[in-house]
């Protein structure tokens, strides 16, 4: 390989060097850009999820502190249970209204519960694992990650939900303590046996990420296309300038040197530049003059 490289002309070697630099630059810049865009996409998705879960937490808090105290006394007198008194129900209904907007139709919110009163909140296998992780580690306050669902890849945030108020146990301790309207609506088989400070559910919000990451991928392709075009133009310009300012001048000197080597002492190493190649041409001219003087001296001695 080294021998083959030695046989290459300067222009070819320089082009090979430019190509190597070009490829390395594209790979490095492409990798760095991809990392930045991926991180930006992740942050964008995470920010959306964080805002929504904070909003749902605010709905829960408002229901717990403002709606429930006003409606709770009616639970005994009303024949039908009033689900709006339950923070989980309010938050879920508010989010379902949000999902009616096409922009949020693929967003998901669930207060996944191991033993819910409303079976709509029943945790599936994945959600059960999330709840169990919170139960096994009391210091764990949030879980974030990506997961694949039938609709595509989503980013989710999960937070533990525990029984933090004694009044919550009225509906979830034993059936005989629960309002009659609750038993009429949901029965006495589900949602009981909860304990104070026990983690019973996980608040989980899922945000679709396919579109965001696809957008980041398209942006990467566009920028890389522009970078490749710019690099290619730069390489062509550099190659053109090197050819004009270096290669062609060296070729002229080489051509004249061949003429001189065959005895043409009238050939002149002419170069107007004051750079290294110009200095080389001047040095060749001096060498030619010295050679001519030496040859004249030899001719005179031979006579």
C-alpha positions as CSV (number, residue, x, y, z in Angstrom):
1,X,0.0,0.0,0.0
2,X,2.8,2.4,0.9
3,X,4.6,1.6,-2.4
4,X,1.4,2.3,-4.3
5,X,1.0,5.6,-2.4
6,X,4.5,6.5,-3.4
7,X,3.6,6.0,-7.0
8,X,0.7,8.5,-6.8
9,X,1.1,12.0,-8.0
10,X,0.8,14.9,-5.6
11,X,-2.6,15.9,-6.8
12,X,-3.9,12.4,-6.3
13,X,-2.4,12.2,-2.8
14,X,-3.9,15.5,-1.9
15,X,-7.3,14.5,-3.2
16,X,-7.1,11.3,-1.1
17,X,-6.2,13.3,2.0
18,X,-9.1,15.7,1.4
19,X,-11.5,12.7,1.0
20,X,-10.3,11.2,4.3
21,X,-10.6,14.5,6.1
22,X,-14.1,14.9,4.5
23,X,-15.3,11.5,5.6
24,X,-13.9,11.9,9.1
25,X,-15.5,15.3,9.4
26,X,-18.9,14.1,8.2
27,X,-18.9,11.1,10.6
28,X,-17.8,13.1,13.6
29,X,-20.2,16.0,12.9
30,X,-23.0,13.6,12.0
31,X,-22.6,11.7,15.2
32,X,-22.5,14.8,17.3
33,X,-25.5,16.4,15.6
34,X,-27.5,13.2,15.9
35,X,-26.7,13.1,19.7
36,X,-27.8,16.7,20.1
37,X,-31.0,16.3,18.1
38,X,-31.9,13.1,20.0
39,X,-31.3,14.7,23.3
40,X,-33.4,17.7,22.2
41,X,-36.2,15.4,21.1
42,X,-36.1,13.6,24.4
43,X,-36.3,16.8,26.3
44,X,-39.2,18.1,24.2
45,X,-41.2,14.9,24.9
46,X,-40.3,14.9,28.6
47,X,-41.3,18.6,28.9
48,X,-44.7,17.8,27.4
49,X,-45.2,14.9,29.8
50,X,-44.1,16.9,32.8
51,X,-46.4,19.8,32.1
52,X,-49.4,17.4,31.6
53,X,-48.7,15.4,34.8
54,X,-48.4,18.6,36.8
55,X,-51.7,19.7,35.4
56,X,-53.4,16.5,36.3
57,X,-51.9,16.7,39.8
58,X,-53.4,20.2,40.1
59,X,-56.8,18.9,39.0
60,X,-56.5,16.1,41.7
61,X,-55.6,18.6,44.4
62,X,-58.4,21.0,43.4
63,X,-60.9,18.1,43.6
64,X,-59.5,16.9,46.9
65,X,-59.6,20.3,48.6
66,X,-62.5,22.1,47.0
67,X,-64.9,19.7,45.2
68,X,-64.9,16.8,47.6
69,X,-65.7,18.8,50.8
70,X,-68.7,20.3,49.1
71,X,-70.1,17.1,47.5
72,X,-69.1,14.5,50.1
73,X,-72.1,15.1,52.4
74,X,-74.4,14.3,49.5
75,X,-73.0,10.8,49.1
76,X,-75.3,9.3,51.8
77,X,-78.5,11.1,50.6
78,X,-78.0,10.6,46.8
79,X,-79.1,7.3,45.4
80,X,-76.3,7.4,42.8
81,X,-72.7,7.8,43.7
82,X,-71.1,11.2,42.7
83,X,-67.8,10.2,41.0
84,X,-66.7,13.9,40.7
85,X,-65.8,13.8,44.4
86,X,-62.9,11.4,43.5
87,X,-59.7,13.1,42.4
88,X,-58.8,10.2,40.1
89,X,-62.1,10.4,38.3
90,X,-61.8,14.2,37.9
91,X,-58.3,14.0,36.5
92,X,-59.1,11.2,34.2
93,X,-62.2,12.9,32.8
94,X,-60.4,16.2,32.3
95,X,-57.7,14.4,30.4
96,X,-60.2,12.6,28.3
97,X,-61.7,15.9,27.3
98,X,-58.2,17.1,26.3
99,X,-57.8,14.0,24.1
100,X,-60.7,15.1,22.0
101,X,-58.3,17.6,20.5
102,X,-56.5,15.9,17.6
103,X,-53.2,17.1,18.9
104,X,-53.6,15.1,22.1
105,X,-55.6,12.1,20.9
106,X,-52.7,9.7,21.3
107,X,-51.7,11.0,24.7
108,X,-52.7,8.7,27.6
109,X,-53.3,9.3,31.3
110,X,-54.2,6.7,33.9
111,X,-54.1,6.3,37.6
112,X,-53.3,2.7,37.5
113,X,-54.5,1.0,40.7
114,X,-53.9,-2.5,41.9
115,X,-57.4,-2.7,43.6
116,X,-59.5,0.1,42.2
117,X,-63.2,0.9,42.9
118,X,-63.7,1.7,39.2
119,X,-62.3,-1.2,37.1
120,X,-61.5,1.4,34.4
121,X,-58.4,2.2,36.6
122,X,-57.3,-1.4,37.0
123,X,-53.5,-1.7,36.4
124,X,-52.3,-4.0,33.7
125,X,-49.2,-6.1,34.0
126,X,-46.8,-3.3,33.0
127,X,-48.5,-0.8,35.3
128,X,-48.6,-3.3,38.2
129,X,-44.8,-3.6,37.9
130,X,-44.5,0.2,38.2
131,X,-46.7,0.2,41.3
132,X,-44.7,-2.6,42.9
133,X,-41.4,-0.7,42.2
134,X,-42.8,2.3,44.1
135,X,-43.9,0.0,46.9
136,X,-40.5,-1.7,47.2
137,X,-38.6,1.6,47.2
138,X,-40.2,4.3,49.3
139,X,-37.6,6.8,48.2
140,X,-38.5,6.4,44.5
141,X,-40.7,9.3,43.6
142,X,-40.7,9.2,39.8
143,X,-40.0,6.7,37.0
144,X,-39.4,7.9,33.4
145,X,-38.6,5.9,30.4
146,X,-39.7,4.9,26.8
147,X,-41.8,2.0,26.0
148,X,-43.4,0.5,22.8
149,X,-47.2,0.3,22.6
150,X,-49.4,-0.6,19.6
151,X,-49.6,3.1,18.6
152,X,-45.8,3.4,18.6
153,X,-43.0,4.4,21.0
154,X,-44.1,6.6,23.9
155,X,-42.4,8.4,26.7
156,X,-44.0,8.0,30.1
157,X,-43.7,9.5,33.6
158,X,-45.0,7.6,36.6
159,X,-45.4,8.9,40.1
160,X,-46.7,7.0,43.2
161,X,-50.1,7.6,44.7
162,X,-50.6,6.8,48.3
163,X,-53.4,7.1,50.8
164,X,-52.4,10.3,52.6
165,X,-55.7,11.4,54.2
166,X,-57.8,9.4,56.7
167,X,-61.0,10.5,54.9
168,X,-60.0,8.5,51.8
169,X,-60.4,5.3,53.9
170,X,-64.1,6.0,54.2
171,X,-64.5,4.7,50.7
172,X,-61.7,2.2,50.7
173,X,-61.3,0.5,54.1
174,X,-64.3,-1.9,54.3
175,X,-67.6,-2.0,52.5
176,X,-69.6,-1.3,55.7
177,X,-67.8,2.1,56.0
178,X,-68.4,3.1,52.4
179,X,-71.3,5.3,51.3
180,X,-74.3,3.3,50.1
181,X,-74.4,5.1,46.8
182,X,-70.8,3.9,46.2
183,X,-71.9,0.3,46.8
184,X,-74.9,0.7,44.6
185,X,-72.7,2.0,41.7
186,X,-69.6,0.0,42.0
187,X,-70.4,-3.0,44.3
188,X,-68.6,-4.2,47.3
189,X,-66.0,-6.4,45.7
190,X,-63.4,-3.9,44.6
191,X,-61.5,-0.9,46.0
192,X,-61.4,-2.0,49.6
193,X,-58.7,-3.0,52.1
194,X,-56.6,0.1,51.5
195,X,-54.3,1.2,54.3
196,X,-53.1,4.6,55.4
197,X,-49.8,5.8,53.7
198,X,-49.9,2.7,51.5
199,X,-49.0,3.2,47.8
200,X,-52.1,1.9,46.0
201,X,-51.6,3.3,42.5
202,X,-49.3,5.0,40.1
203,X,-50.1,8.2,38.2
204,X,-48.9,7.5,34.7
205,X,-48.9,9.8,31.7
206,X,-47.7,8.6,28.3
207,X,-46.7,11.0,25.5
208,X,-46.2,9.7,21.9
209,X,-42.6,10.3,20.8
210,X,-42.6,8.8,17.3
211,X,-43.5,12.1,15.6
212,X,-40.9,14.1,17.6
213,X,-38.1,11.7,16.9
214,X,-39.1,11.4,13.2
215,X,-38.9,15.2,13.0
216,X,-35.5,15.1,14.6
217,X,-34.4,12.4,12.1
218,X,-35.6,14.6,9.2
219,X,-33.8,17.6,10.6
220,X,-30.6,15.5,10.9
221,X,-30.9,14.3,7.3
222,X,-31.5,17.9,6.1
223,X,-28.6,19.3,8.0
224,X,-26.3,16.5,7.0
225,X,-27.2,17.0,3.4
226,X,-26.3,20.6,3.7
227,X,-23.1,19.8,5.5
228,X,-22.1,17.3,2.8
229,X,-22.9,19.8,0.1
230,X,-20.9,22.5,1.8
231,X,-18.0,20.1,2.5
232,X,-18.0,19.0,-1.1
233,X,-18.0,22.6,-2.4
234,X,-15.1,23.4,0.0
235,X,-13.1,20.3,-1.1
236,X,-13.7,21.3,-4.8
237,X,-12.6,24.9,-4.2
238,X,-9.5,23.8,-2.2
239,X,-8.6,21.3,-4.9
240,X,-9.0,24.0,-7.6
241,X,-6.9,26.5,-5.6
242,X,-4.2,23.9,-4.8
243,X,-4.1,22.9,-8.5
244,X,-3.7,26.5,-9.6
245,X,-1.3,27.7,-7.0
246,X,0.8,24.6,-6.4
247,X,0.3,21.6,-8.7
248,X,0.4,23.5,-12.1
249,X,3.5,25.5,-11.0
250,X,5.3,22.4,-9.9
251,X,4.5,20.8,-13.2
252,X,5.9,23.8,-15.1
253,X,9.1,23.5,-13.1
254,X,9.2,19.7,-13.8
255,X,8.8,20.3,-17.5
256,X,11.5,22.9,-17.7
257,X,13.8,20.7,-15.6
258,X,13.3,17.9,-18.2
259,X,14.2,20.3,-21.0
260,X,17.4,21.4,-19.2
261,X,18.3,17.8,-18.5
262,X,18.3,17.2,-22.2
263,X,20.6,20.1,-22.9
264,X,18.2,23.0,-23.5
265,X,20.0,25.7,-21.5
266,X,17.6,28.4,-22.9
267,X,14.7,27.1,-20.9
268,X,14.0,29.4,-17.9
269,X,12.5,28.5,-14.5
270,X,10.3,31.6,-14.5
271,X,7.9,32.1,-11.5
272,X,6.7,35.5,-10.3
273,X,5.6,34.3,-6.8
274,X,7.8,34.9,-3.8
275,X,6.7,31.8,-1.9
276,X,8.5,28.5,-1.5
277,X,7.8,27.3,-5.1
278,X,9.0,30.7,-6.4
279,X,12.2,30.2,-4.3
280,X,12.6,26.7,-5.8
281,X,12.3,28.1,-9.3
282,X,14.9,30.7,-8.5
283,X,17.2,28.0,-7.1
284,X,16.8,25.9,-10.2
285,X,17.7,29.0,-12.3
286,X,20.9,29.5,-10.3
287,X,21.7,25.8,-10.6
288,X,21.1,26.0,-14.4
289,X,23.5,29.0,-14.7
290,X,26.1,27.2,-12.5
291,X,25.7,24.2,-14.7
292,X,26.1,26.3,-17.8
293,X,29.3,27.9,-16.5
294,X,30.7,24.5,-15.5
295,X,30.0,23.1,-19.0
296,X,31.6,26.2,-20.7
297,X,34.7,25.7,-18.5
298,X,34.9,22.0,-19.5
299,X,34.5,22.9,-23.1
300,X,37.3,25.5,-23.0
301,X,39.6,23.0,-21.3
302,X,38.8,20.4,-23.9
303,X,39.9,22.8,-26.6
